[in-house]
């Protein structure tokens, strides 16, 4: 029996809640890409990339910015720009730039991670950060950087904590980096300007291809010297792009049209949470932004996951389906949420009928 093709599986999806990375460029974004003015960016003459980098620096009130292909590359460039070989960065045990980026900092930068347990809100206890900073001793790697992440599983990292942690890092001579893959979601949820969100950090990675809906790309913002080193490192890592203004145009469109509408994703996540929490067997964590985490009674986790898949509902399954992550985004509508509510209701109605037999 031939396995299903990827195309076949994708075509079966009616409601895609797996991630905000699954969005498709809108017609307006495609038009902006099609008409973008381009040049060779490795030679420094792509005007659309220049505009995107200038806008990113302006919006964040940082000195400079660099356009890169992904958030993973952006975080790697930041870590390698802040740290030399044999030095280390402090990071959360479950942080994306430690756990989910293939160990790039260690493999490619020879930078040692010092992972520390995250609290449920994504923070790292200040006393644990302080204890992890190595003394000036030739036996130890030199601690150079503290990396934090915002948002964290859809939750906004508390602003007071961010200031406390970055102040602690600075007093110990550490640089600070924000993995801001969804920092615009944090900005929207807190009604705070993006510049204020990233202000406590020396550098920040901002993703354009998640909630903002661009097909590819992130920007790294920070001081001139850090971005200068990142530009050299980007070339070393094979990240130099030529006529990439067609991609930067999508990023410019996203920043112009898709930032304010993030509130719609957050509101839709609340509607989804309200719909799901009506069912016994589902324990819903109230969302702060565009992610809804659902704990499923283990005895029904497998059958519930199969029911969703069979009805074209795609979500991210964790812990063998006993925890699910639902992500709202610009390609999810209220009609999708209503459809999901009906499909879930069908599952529990059928389960109840079987239990009574």
N, C-alpha and C positions, 0 to 999 in steps of 0.2 A: 504494500500500500504506500503510495507516494505521500511524503509529508506535505502539509499545507505550505504554500508559498507565503512569503511576507506580504505580498500584495493581497492575497486572499484574506489573510488575517486582518489587515488594515481595512479592507472593504467591509468586513463584518462589523466594525466598530461604528455604533450609532452615536454614542455619548462618550467622549474621550476625556476622562478625568485623571489620566495617568500623571500628567505634569503640565506646567505652563510652557514647556519647551516644544509642545506638539502644535503650536499655533501655525497657521499658514499666512503668508503675506497678503494683506488686503489689496484690492485693485489700486487704491491710491498709492500704497507702498510700492507695488510693482511698477507703476507708472514713474514714480520717482527714481527707481532703480534703472529703468529703461532709458531715462533721459539724463542720467548723471554725467557730469563732466569728469573725465578721468585722465590720469597720467600714471607714470611709473613711480609708485610710492617708495620703492627701495632707493630710487634716486631722489626722493623727496619732492616730487612734483605732481602729486595727485591732489588737485584743489579741493575735491569733496572730502577726502580724508583730513586735509588741513582744517576744513570748516568743522567737521565733527570733533576733532581733537580740541580745537579752540573753544567750541561750545561746551564740551565736557569740562574743560578747565574752568570756564566761566561759571557754569552752573554750580560747580563744587567749590569754587573759590580756591582752587589749587593752582600752583604755578604752571603745570604742564600736564599733558595727557598723551597717551599712545593707544592707538586702535589695534586690537589683536583679535585672533580668530576665535578665542573661547575664554570662558572664565577660568578653566584649568590653566591655560597658558598665562593668563593675567596674574593669577596667584603665584605661579611658579616664577615668573619674572620678578614679581615683588620680593619674594623670599630670597631669590638669588641676588637681587640688587641690594638688599639690605644686609645680607650675610655673606661672608666669605667661606671658602671650603674649610671644613672642620669646625665651624661655628654652629650654633643651634638656635632654633626658634621654639617658643612656648606656644602650645596650641591645645585646643580641646580634643579629648580622646575621640569624640564623634564628629569633629569638625570636618567639613568637606575637603579642605586643603590638606588634611592629614590622612583621612580614612578613604576617601573616594577619588583620589587623583593619582593613583598608581604609584605612590611613593616617589613622585618626580623630584621633590626637593632633595631627597637622599640619593636617588639614583643619578640624577643629572647635575645636581648642584653640590653634592657632597656636603649638604647641610643637614645636621642631625635634628630630627624633631624631638621635642620633649613633651609628649602628650600627657594631659592631665584630665581627670574625670570632669565631665560637664554636669552642672546642675540641671534640673528639669526645664529651666527657662533658658538654657544655653550658656549661662554664665559659668565662670570658673572662680571658685572661692579665692578671694584676695590673698589669704594666708597661704594657699597652695601655690599661687603664682610667686609670691615672695620666697617661699621655701625652695622653689625650683630654680631660681636664679643662682647660677654657679659663682662661687668666689673666684677671684683672680689667682688661679693656681694652675700651673702647667699640666696637672693631671686631668683637668676638666676642659671640655669644649667651652668656648666663650659664648655666653648667652647674649644674643644681639637683638632679638625681635619678639614681640608679643603679637599673635594673630588672633583676632576675634571674628565672629560671624554674625551678620544681621540681614535678614531675619533668620531665626532658628526654628526649623520645622514649622514655619509659618507664624512663629511667635516673635514679637518685637523684643529685642534685647533692651532691658531697662536703661534709660538714659543716664540716671544717676550712677548706676553700676559702671557703665561705659566710661564715664569721667573718672570714677575712682580707679578703675583698672588701668586706664591709660596714664593717669597721673602717677600711679605706682610705678609703671614701666619707665616713665621719663625720669623719675627720681633715681632710678637704678641705671640710667644711661641706655635704656633699651629704645629702639624704634618701635613703631606700632603700625600694624596693617589691618585693614578691614576687608574681609571677604564679604563684599556687599552685593552678592549675586541678586538678592532681592531687596536691596537697600531702598529702592524707590517704593516698594510696598511698605517698608517701615516708615518712610517719609510720609506716605499717604495716611497710614494708620494713626500716626502721631500728629498729623497736621503740622508737620515740621518741614522746613525747607531742606532739600537734599544737602545743601552746603552745611547746615547745622548738624545733620546726621553724621557726616564724614569729618567734621571739624576736629574732633579729638584725635584723629589718626594722621600719621605721616603720609600714608598712601591708602588707596582704596580701589578695589576692583568692582566695577559696575557692569552687570550683564545687560545686554540689549535684546537677547534672544529668549528671554523668559516672559515675564508679564508684559514687557513692552512690545513683544510680537515681531521683532526683527528675525530674519531667518538664520542669522549667524552674527557672532561678534560680541566683544566686551571692550571696555575702555579701562585702562589703568591710569589713575590720576595721582599726582604727588609733586614733590619738589623737582626742580630742573635737574639736579644731579641724579636723583633716583630714576627719573624717567629717561635720562640720557643713558644710564647703565642698562636700563630695561630695553632700550632700543638696540643697543649692541647685542644684548643677550637674545633678543627676539630673532635677530639675524642668525646668531649661532645655533639656535634651536630650530632653524628652518621655517621661522614664522614670517619672514619677509614676503610681502605680497606685491604684485605688480599693479595692474589696473583695478584695484580693489575699491575704487570709488563707487562702483555699483553696489557694494556691500555697505559702505559708509553711508550712502544715500538712504538705505533702509533704516540705519541707526538714526540719522537726522529726522527722518519721518516719524520714527517711533518716539523720539524725545519731544517732537512738536505735537503729536496727536494722541499718544497712548499713555501719558503719565497721569493726567487728571482722571482718566477713565478707570484707573486701578481701583478706585472706590467702588465701582460697579462690581468688580470681581469680588471684593470683600463683602459687599452686601449680598451677592449671590451665594457666597460660602455660608453666610448666616442662614439664608433660606434653605440651603441644602442640609445644614446641620439640624435646623428645626424639623425638616421633613424626616430625617433619618432617626432622630431621637424618639420618635413616637412608637418605635417598634421594640418590644421586649426582645432581648438577645443582642441588641446593639447598644453600646455605650459610647456616646459621642462627646468628644472634647470640644468645647466651644472655641470657634476660630477667632483669631485676632486679625488675620489678613485673608489670604486666599487658599489656605490649606485646612482641610477637615480630617482629623484623625478619628477613626472609628475602631473600637475594640469589639470583636465579634465573639459571641459565646463559642468556645472551642468545639463543642459538640456539633455545631452547625456550620463552622467556618468553611470547610471544604465544599459542602453542598451549596452554601450561599455564594461562594466565589464562582462555582460552576454555573449557577443560575444567572448571575450577572453577566458572565462571559457569553453564555448561550443567548442572552437577550441583547447583546451588542454594547454592554456597558463595560468600559475599560477603566480599571483603577489600579493603583500600585498595591500589591499584596506583600505584607510583611509578616514574619512569624507564622509562615504557612497559612496565611489568610486570616489568622486570629487578630491581626491589626491591619487596617486598610488606610491608605492615604488618598484622599480625594482632593484634586486641585482644580479650582475654577480659573478661567482665563478668557481671553477675548473671543474665543470660538465656542464658549459654553453660554447657553441662553437659559432664560427662565423655562422655556419649553423643555429643554433637556432635564432640568431639575424636576419638572412635573412628570416627565416620562420615567425618570429614575424612581420617584415616589411610587408610581403605579407598579413598576416592575418589582420593587422591594415588597410592596403590599401583596403582590401576587405570590411571592415566595412564602411569606409568613401565613397567608391564607391557606395555601396548599399544605404547609407544614402542620397547621392547626387541624386541618381536615384529616390528615393522615394519623395524627395523634389520637383523634376521636374514634378511629375505626377499631 
